[in-house]
Amino acid sequence: MTKAAVTIVETPHKRQLLERERRYEIRLHGQFYSDLFFNVKGYVGGLPLPNGRQLDIGEVSLTAYRKEVAELNREWAAHA
């Protein structure tokens, strides 16, 4: 089984003092790629695409990001 190319990792040390929602990092092959933080209606962050571009799915739930990461990992596996 191959290792996932894109992962979401919780980063509690990046939370601000009065921030209620958790912060996350998006990592590409274990290296920092983008921050994932809660805005007004949902989480915001960029996801890496195999062609070198970045995907922005808007303000959505963390579950939606996890589903998109699963799909991207299938694309990365097919691209490799």
N, CA, C and O of each residue as an XYZ file, in Angstrom:
320
protein
N       0.844     -1.178      0.000
C       0.000      0.000      0.000
C       0.894      1.247      0.000
O       1.875      1.307      0.741
N       0.559      2.227     -0.819
C       1.355      3.437     -0.910
C       0.922      4.442      0.153
O      -0.224      4.441      0.603
N       1.849      5.284      0.535
C       1.565      6.317      1.521
C       0.793      7.455      0.860
O       1.027      7.773     -0.306
N      -0.123      8.064      1.602
C      -0.936      9.156      1.073
C      -0.061     10.366      0.751
O       0.819     10.729      1.532
N      -0.308     10.981     -0.395
C       0.454     12.158     -0.810
C       0.017     13.395     -0.040
O       0.856     14.202      0.363
N      -1.282     13.552      0.167
C      -1.830     14.725      0.844
C      -2.444     14.282      2.166
O      -3.224     13.331      2.208
N      -2.091     14.972      3.241
C      -2.645     14.652      4.560
C      -3.085     15.936      5.257
O      -2.603     17.028      4.956
N      -4.018     15.770      6.198
C      -4.468     16.872      7.049
C      -4.033     16.529      8.473
O      -4.361     15.461      8.989
N      -3.290     17.445      9.103
C      -2.740     17.216     10.437
C      -3.198     18.342     11.356
O      -3.079     19.519     11.015
N      -3.724     17.975     12.526
C      -4.149     18.981     13.492
C      -2.920     19.682     14.080
O      -1.916     19.039     14.386
N      -3.012     21.010     14.234
C      -1.904     21.796     14.791
C      -2.439     22.699     15.897
O      -2.692     23.880     15.654
N      -2.618     22.167     17.113
C      -3.175     22.981     18.197
C      -2.275     24.148     18.609
O      -2.765     25.141     19.145
N      -0.989     24.043     18.369
C      -0.069     25.115     18.752
C      -0.228     26.367     17.891
O       0.303     27.420     18.245
N      -0.944     26.280     16.772
C      -1.148     27.438     15.892
C      -2.431     28.200     16.207
O      -2.683     29.252     15.619
N      -3.250     27.679     17.134
C      -4.495     28.354     17.475
C      -4.236     29.681     18.166
O      -3.301     29.810     18.957
N      -5.076     30.672     17.859
C      -4.993     31.971     18.510
C      -5.690     31.907     19.864
O      -6.389     30.936     20.155
N      -5.509     32.908     20.676
C      -5.971     32.893     22.056
C      -7.471     32.619     22.208
O      -7.847     31.744     22.988
N      -8.322     33.329     21.498
C      -9.768     33.166     21.652
C     -10.411     32.354     20.535
O     -11.634     32.349     20.395
N      -9.619     31.688     19.762
C     -10.136     30.903     18.642
C     -10.791     29.625     19.164
O     -10.202     28.902     19.968
N     -12.003     29.354     18.706
C     -12.743     28.162     19.167
C     -12.457     26.927     18.324
O     -12.368     25.817     18.848
N     -12.316     27.121     17.039
C     -12.141     25.992     16.122
C     -10.672     25.578     16.035
O      -9.768     26.389     16.236
N     -10.463     24.326     15.736
C      -9.102     23.805     15.600
C      -8.470     24.266     14.298
O      -9.165     24.561     13.326
N      -7.155     24.324     14.290
C      -6.400     24.638     13.068
C      -5.714     23.377     12.584
O      -5.389     22.485     13.368
N      -5.499     23.320     11.280
C      -4.877     22.154     10.663
C      -3.836     22.609      9.647
O      -3.844     23.754      9.195
N      -2.950     21.700      9.302
C      -2.000     21.906      8.212
C      -2.317     20.909      7.118
O      -2.678     19.764      7.390
N      -2.182     21.344      5.899
C      -2.251     20.437      4.762
C      -0.811     20.151      4.383
O      -0.024     21.068      4.145
N      -0.476     18.882      4.331
C       0.892     18.482      4.012
C       0.924     17.678      2.724
O       0.048     16.855      2.456
N       1.944     17.935      1.944
C       2.175     17.216      0.696
C       3.454     16.421      0.865
O       4.531     16.997      1.020
N       3.342     15.107      0.836
C       4.471     14.194      1.052
C       5.180     14.497      2.368
O       6.408     14.440      2.444
N       4.406     14.820      3.405
C       4.949     15.068      4.731
C       5.478     16.463      4.973
O       5.857     16.782      6.100
N       5.518     17.309      3.955
C       6.024     18.672      4.081
C       4.858     19.667      4.107
O       3.844     19.463      3.440
N       5.015     20.736      4.877
C       3.973     21.755      4.973
C       3.620     22.293      3.590
O       4.502     22.619      2.796
N       2.320     22.383      3.312
C       1.856     22.960      2.050
C       0.994     24.202      2.297
O       1.209     25.239      1.671
N       0.013     24.098      3.212
C      -0.929     25.195      3.425
C      -1.561     25.064      4.808
O      -1.618     23.972      5.374
N      -2.034     26.190      5.345
C      -2.805     26.162      6.587
C      -4.274     25.956      6.260
O      -4.760     26.388      5.214
N      -4.968     25.293      7.164
C      -6.407     25.083      7.047
C      -7.018     25.652      8.319
O      -6.797     25.128      9.411
N      -7.792     26.733      8.172
C      -8.335     27.401      9.355
C      -9.807     27.706      9.147
O     -10.286     27.772      8.015
N     -10.517     27.889     10.247
C     -11.949     28.165     10.196
C     -12.163     29.642      9.966
O     -11.649     30.475     10.712
N     -12.928     29.973      8.926
C     -13.295     31.346      8.645
C     -14.709     31.561      9.188
O     -15.038     30.979     10.222
N     -15.532     32.336      8.568
C     -16.870     32.639      9.073
C     -17.818     31.445      8.960
O     -18.526     31.129      9.916
N     -17.840     30.780      7.807
C     -18.804     29.700      7.564
C     -18.188     28.310      7.496
O     -18.915     27.318      7.545
N     -16.900     28.216      7.386
C     -16.261     26.912      7.257
C     -14.755     27.050      7.155
O     -14.201     28.141      7.296
N     -14.106     25.929      6.910
C     -12.650     25.914      6.798
C     -12.196     26.411      5.429
O     -12.888     26.235      4.426
N     -11.014     27.039      5.407
C     -10.438     27.601      4.194
C      -8.989     27.157      4.094
O      -8.255     27.185      5.082
N      -8.579     26.747      2.902
C      -7.189     26.372      2.661
C      -7.028     25.883      1.235
O      -8.013     25.625      0.545
N      -5.790     25.758      0.795
C      -5.513     25.296     -0.560
C      -5.052     23.851     -0.571
O      -4.321     23.415      0.319
N      -5.481     23.115     -1.574
C      -5.092     21.714     -1.729
C      -4.223     21.554     -2.974
O      -4.539     22.124     -4.018
N      -3.131     20.786     -2.882
C      -2.233     20.609     -4.027
C      -2.785     19.619     -5.048
O      -3.288     18.555     -4.690
N      -2.687     19.979     -6.304
C      -3.090     19.099     -7.395
C      -1.847     18.468     -8.021
O      -0.769     19.058     -7.947
N      -1.959     17.306     -8.626
C      -0.802     16.657     -9.251
C      -0.156     17.479    -10.367
O       1.028     17.296    -10.648
N      -0.899     18.376    -11.005
C      -0.341     19.171    -12.101
C       0.387     20.426    -11.618
O       0.795     21.252    -12.434
N       0.556     20.579    -10.291
C       1.287     21.703     -9.743
C       0.431     22.901     -9.378
O       0.939     23.882     -8.834
N      -0.836     22.837     -9.662
C      -1.738     23.936     -9.337
C      -2.333     23.719     -7.950
O      -2.077     22.706     -7.298
N      -3.134     24.690     -7.513
C      -3.762     24.616     -6.195
C      -5.276     24.631     -6.347
O      -5.816     25.386     -7.155
N      -5.959     23.799     -5.572
C      -7.413     23.706     -5.587
C      -7.973     24.440     -4.377
O      -7.537     24.209     -3.250
N      -8.939     25.325     -4.609
C      -9.628     26.039     -3.542
C     -11.091     25.632     -3.605
O     -11.779     25.927     -4.582
N     -11.571     24.953     -2.563
C     -12.958     24.486     -2.583
C     -13.893     25.399     -1.787
O     -15.063     25.069     -1.595
N     -13.386     26.539     -1.325
C     -14.220     27.508     -0.621
C     -14.352     27.204      0.856
O     -13.634     26.363      1.398
N     -15.277     27.897      1.502
C     -15.528     27.705      2.933
C     -16.469     26.524      3.119
O     -17.678     26.643      2.923
N     -15.907     25.394      3.495
C     -16.700     24.177      3.680
C     -16.283     23.486      4.977
O     -15.339     23.907      5.645
N     -16.989     22.441      5.314
C     -16.708     21.708      6.551
C     -15.402     20.924      6.445
O     -14.875     20.700      5.355
N     -14.904     20.519      7.591
C     -13.695     19.701      7.630
C     -13.937     18.352      6.952
O     -13.029     17.795      6.334
N     -15.141     17.833      7.065
C     -15.503     16.581      6.397
C     -15.375     16.703      4.889
O     -14.902     15.777      4.230
N     -15.788     17.831      4.338
C     -15.667     18.054      2.895
C     -14.195     18.092      2.481
O     -13.835     17.577      1.422
N     -13.350     18.696      3.307
C     -11.911     18.696      3.007
C     -11.347     17.290      3.054
O     -10.546     16.918      2.196
N     -11.747     16.507      4.036
C     -11.251     15.119      4.137
C     -11.677     14.288      2.920
O     -10.896     13.480      2.419
N     -12.903     14.484      2.450
C     -13.366     13.770      1.255
C     -12.572     14.196      0.026
O     -12.202     13.361     -0.800
N     -12.315     15.485     -0.092
C     -11.550     15.983     -1.235
C     -10.104     15.477     -1.191
O      -9.524     15.163     -2.231
N      -9.527     15.400      0.007
C      -8.165     14.867      0.161
C      -8.122     13.398     -0.246
O      -7.157     12.966     -0.876
N      -9.144     12.627      0.100
C      -9.198     11.218     -0.300
C      -9.225     11.097     -1.826
O      -8.546     10.246     -2.402
N     -10.011     11.952     -2.469
C     -10.081     11.948     -3.936
C      -8.741     12.375     -4.546
O      -8.278     11.779     -5.518
N      -8.131     13.401     -3.973
C      -6.823     13.862     -4.474
C      -5.755     12.794     -4.319
O      -4.893     12.654     -5.187
N      -5.797     12.043     -3.235
C      -4.813     10.982     -3.043
C      -4.954      9.888     -4.102
O      -3.963      9.294     -4.525
N      -6.187      9.629     -4.524
C      -6.382      8.688     -5.637
C      -5.793      9.248     -6.929
O      -5.193      8.506     -7.707
N      -5.956     10.547     -7.163
C      -5.376     11.178     -8.344
C      -3.852     11.164     -8.281
O      -3.193     10.890     -9.285
N      -3.286     11.456     -7.109
C      -1.819     11.427     -6.958
C      -1.280     10.029     -7.194
O      -0.224      9.871     -7.807
N      -1.991      9.002     -6.715
C      -1.553      7.618     -6.916
C      -1.589      7.247     -8.399
O      -0.697      6.553     -8.887
N      -2.611      7.704     -9.112
C      -2.718      7.418    -10.538
C      -1.669      8.196    -11.329
O      -1.210      7.737    -12.375
N      -1.295      9.362    -10.835
C      -0.315     10.213    -11.520
C       1.109      9.687    -11.358
O       1.958      9.905    -12.223
N       1.365      9.000    -10.257
C       2.732      8.521     -9.954
C       3.170      7.394    -10.859
O       4.286      6.893    -10.725
